[in-house]
Amino acid sequence: MATINSARWVRRFIWLVITVVALWSLAWFAASRWVDQRVVDTIQRLGERGVDVACADRKIAGFPFSLNLECDETAIVTVRGTERLDVKNVSAGADLTNPGRLTAQLGAPLVTYAGGQKLEIEWASLSGLVDATFDGGFDLSQLDAVNINALRGDVGFTAQAVNIRVSPLRANRETIPLHFDIAAGDLTLAIANKKPTPLTALTFLGHLENGYSDLIERRVSPRELLSNGAAVDVETLLIEVPDGGFLGMKGPVSIDRSGLISGEIKIGILNPDAVSKWAADISPQMQQVMAGVGQAVAGMGREDAIGPQQLRTITVKIDQGELRLGFIRLGTIPPLR
């Protein structure tokens, strides 16, 4: 009798498993059709707004535990035709056990013509992770790229590895918090065919003020965004350069239409010789500014923390690129182009 009851329970369990698997499969395929239709609707709505999106060989994959949208070729073109983005092998989706966590992998290269100038980015691998929230915000927790190379005009950027982490974003019309770290064993910046300028690491923490509607809704350029009244409140900008040098700053800054910076900020330096040597690789003008700051820091600086690093700091005023410590002119910061 016990054997018969055991056999019945086994059969019931097997049928239960089969039923659950069948229902799960039906639910997954129904969800995949719903997601695919939402993608079609989104592409149509963007087209009505003047943005053409092409997703070649689109398919929904990931059965049974995730939903992933995959495109072999992706292109985004504005109606004006001056802004275009092309990227290969896009895969983005979410695990059904945690649908708010979105992951994405992109295949190189990415080519964009924003502003009429070509930007091309190559990488060995690139992946991102986004945690969506119910209030419309999101947390871009991590972005990883290996062997990345970027070129726009005469400005090039190369790095063995880039890791960017962004703090939780609760986007509103007043403030967008920003936080990222870039760390690499061989991070270089080449400008106008000059020799590469090494940069060991960079940390930024700050807030973009009064720019949400321009950035998200009107999709203006960063230059136009800042010149329309937006400003950046820099809590931490820390650059580590070769030979043990650090350059840091914090404070509110704004940029006018010509690219000139204004604001009252705290600047700190550790190992001025290393920072001056690094600045010389950028431009003689930059070296002159860093030399003046280094002398002022050595003579009048006070110990203070910028991010995790203790530096000797001074408070300076920048008025349309003119850097001053009281009545002492330290140099001129070239406009951001």
N, C-alpha and C positions, 0 to 999 in steps of 0.2 A: 504493500500500500504506500509506504514511504517512497519507494522507487517511482511509483506512478505519479505521486504528487510532485516529486522533484522534477520529473520529466515535463509535467505541465508548466511548472514555474520557469523552466529553461525555455520552453516554447514561447510562453508569454513574454519573457524577457527579449527573446530574439525578435518577436513581432513588434515589441515596443521600440527596439533599436531600429528596425526597418522603418517603422512609422515615423520616428523622429528624423531619421536620415532623409526620408522622402519629403517630409514637411519642410525640413531645412533647405533641401535642394530647391523645392518649389519657391520658398521664400527668397532664396538667393537669386534665382533667375528672374523672379518678379522685381526684386530690388535692382538688379542689373539693368533691366529694361527701363525702370523708372529713372535710374541715374543717366542712362543713355539719352532718354527723352529730355531730361533736364539740360544735358549738354547741348542738344540740338536747339532747345528753346533759348538757352543763353547765347549761343552763336547767332541766332536770328535776332535777338534783342540788341546785341552788339552791332550787328550789321545795320539795323535801323538807326543806330547812333553814329554811324560812320566808321565803324571799326570792323574790318573783315578778318575773320579767323578761319584758318584752314587747318584741319586735323586729319592728315592722310592715314588711311587704313585704321580708322578709329575702332577700338574694341574695348569691351569691359572684361577684365580677367580677374584672377585671384581666388576662384572657387577652391575650397568652400568657406574659408574664414576671413576673406577680405574682398573689397571691391576696389579695383584699380582701373583707371582710365589710361589707355595706352595709345600713343600716336607715333607713327614712324617718322613723320615730318610735320612740324608745326610752323605756321607763319601767321603773324599778326600785322595788319597793315591799316593805317588810318586812311580816312577818305581823302585827305590831302596828298597822300602818297609820299610825304617827306619823312614819315616815321614808320619804320618797319622792323620787325624782329623775327628772325628765323632760328629755330633750334631743332636738333634731331632727337629722336627716340625719347619722347617725354613719357614718363610713367608716374602717375600720381593716384593716391588712393588712401583708404583707411581700413584698419582692422575692425571687423564687426564687433569684437569684444570691447573696443574703445573707439567708437566712431568719431569722437571729437579730435582724435589725433591723426593728422594727415601727414603722409610721407610722400616724397617726390624724388625721383632720380632723373637727371637730364644727361643726354648724350651730347658730346661736343661735335661741332662748334656752335656757339651762340653768336649770331651776327645781328646787329641792330644799326639802323640809320637814323637814330633820334637826332633831330636838329640838322639833318642833312649831312652829318659826318659819320663815317663808318666806325663802329666799335666791334672788334672781333675778339672773342674769348675762347681759348682752348683749355681743356683740362683732361686729366687721365680718368678722374671720377669726381662726381659732384652729387651730393644728396642733401636734402633738407628735411626738417621736421617742424610741423606747425600744430600747436594745440589751439583749436577753436574754442571760443567761449560763447555762452548763451546771450551775453549782452552785446554781441557784435564785435568784440575785440578779439585778439588772438595773442598767443605767445609764440614767437619764432624762437624756439628753444635752441636750435643748432643748425648750422650750415657748414658742411665740410667739403673742401675741395683739395685735390691732390694734383701736384704738377700743373699749376694754373699759369696761363700766359694771356695777357690782355694787351691790345694795341688800339689806340685811338689817335689818329693823326701822328704827331711826333712824340706822343707820350706812351710809354710802354711800362708794363708791370709784370713781374714774374715772381713766383714763389713755389717752393717745394710743397708747402702745405699751408692752407688757410683754414682756420676754425673760427667761426663767428657765432657768438651767443648773444641773444637779445633778450632783455628783461621783459616782463609782461607788458603788453600794450593795451591800454584802454583808450582807444582813439576817440577824441572829441574835437570840437571845433576850436578849442583853445590850445591844447597841449598834446604833443605826441612824444612820450618818453622814448629815448634811444639808448641802447647799450650794446656795444660789441667789442670783442677782442680779436685781434689778428696776431697769431704767433706762427713763426716759420723759421726754419733753420737757414734759409737763403732767400730773404725777401728783398727785392731790388726794385728801384724805380729809375727808368731811363727817360730823359727829356731831351728832345731836339738833338738826337744822335750823340748826346754826351755819354760818358762812361756811366755804367749803372751806379746808382746811389744806394748802398746797403741800408737796410732797416731791419733790426732784429725782431722787434715786436711793437705793437701799437694797441693801446686801450683807450676807448672812448665811452663816456657816460654823460648824457645830457638830455635836454628837452628842446624840441622844436616848438616855438611859441607862435601862435596866431598864424598858422599855415595849413590847417587841416583841409578847409574847403578848397583852397587853391591846389593843394597837392593831390587830394583824393578825387574831388569832383571836377575841377577844371583841368587837371593833369598838366599844370604849368611846369616849366623847366625850373631846376633849383635856383638859377640866377634870378628868374622872374619872381619866383616864390619869395626869396629873401628881399628883393627890392620892393615887393608889395607890402612890406611891413613886418614880415616874419623875422624872427631872431632866434639864435641858438644860445641857450643857457648851458654853458659847458661846466659840468660838475668835475669831470676828470678827462684830460687829454694827456696821455703819457706815452712818450715815444722812447723806446730803447734803441740805441745806436751801437755800432761795433765799438770795441775797446772799452766797454763798461760805462758808456755815457748815457745820461737820461735827460730828456727835455720834457717839461710838463707845464700845463697851464690850466686855469679854471676861472670862470667868470662869464658874464653875458657879452655876446658879440653880435653885431649886425653887419650886413654887407650891402652896399648901395649898388645901383645899376651898373656902375663902371667896375665893380668887383673890389672896391676898396673897403677894408675892414675898419670898424670903429667899435670902441668898448673900453671898459676898465677891467683889467684882468690881473691875475696873479701868475707870474712866470717863475718857474724853478728850474735849476740846472744842477746836475751832478757830473763832475769831471768835465769842466768847460772846454779843455783842449780837445777831448774826443768829440764833443758836440760841434765845436768850431770846424774841426777837420771834416766831419760829416756834412756840415752846411756848405763847405767849400765845394763839395762834389755837386751841389745843387746849383749854386750860382755865386759869383762874388758879392752880389747884393745881399744874399742870404747870409753869407759868412760875415759880412760887415755888421748885420743886425745881431747875429749870435755873439760876435766878439764884444759888441757894446753891452749886451745883456750879461755876458759872462763877467765882464769887469765890474758892472754894477752889483751883480750878485755877490762877487767876491768881497766887495768893499762894504756893502750895506745890507746884504741878504740876511734873512732869518730862517732858521730851521722850521719847516712845515711839511705836512704830508699832502701829496697830490696822489690820490689813489692809494695804493699800498706802499708807495715809495717816499722816503724822507729826502727832501731836497732843500737847498738854500734858495729862498724865494724873495722876490720883490714885487710890489704892486705898480703896474704901469698903466698909462692911458694911451689908447690908440685913437687917433682922430684922422679918419680917412687915410689910413696907412701910415701916418706919422707916429712913431713909437717914442714916447717921452716918459721920463721919470722926473716928475716935478717940472723944472725948467730945463732939464738936461735932455737933449735929443739923442736917442740911442740908435736911430736908423729909420729906414723906410721899408715897410712890408709891401712887396709888389702886389698889384691887383690880381685877384683870382680870375683866370680866363676860362 
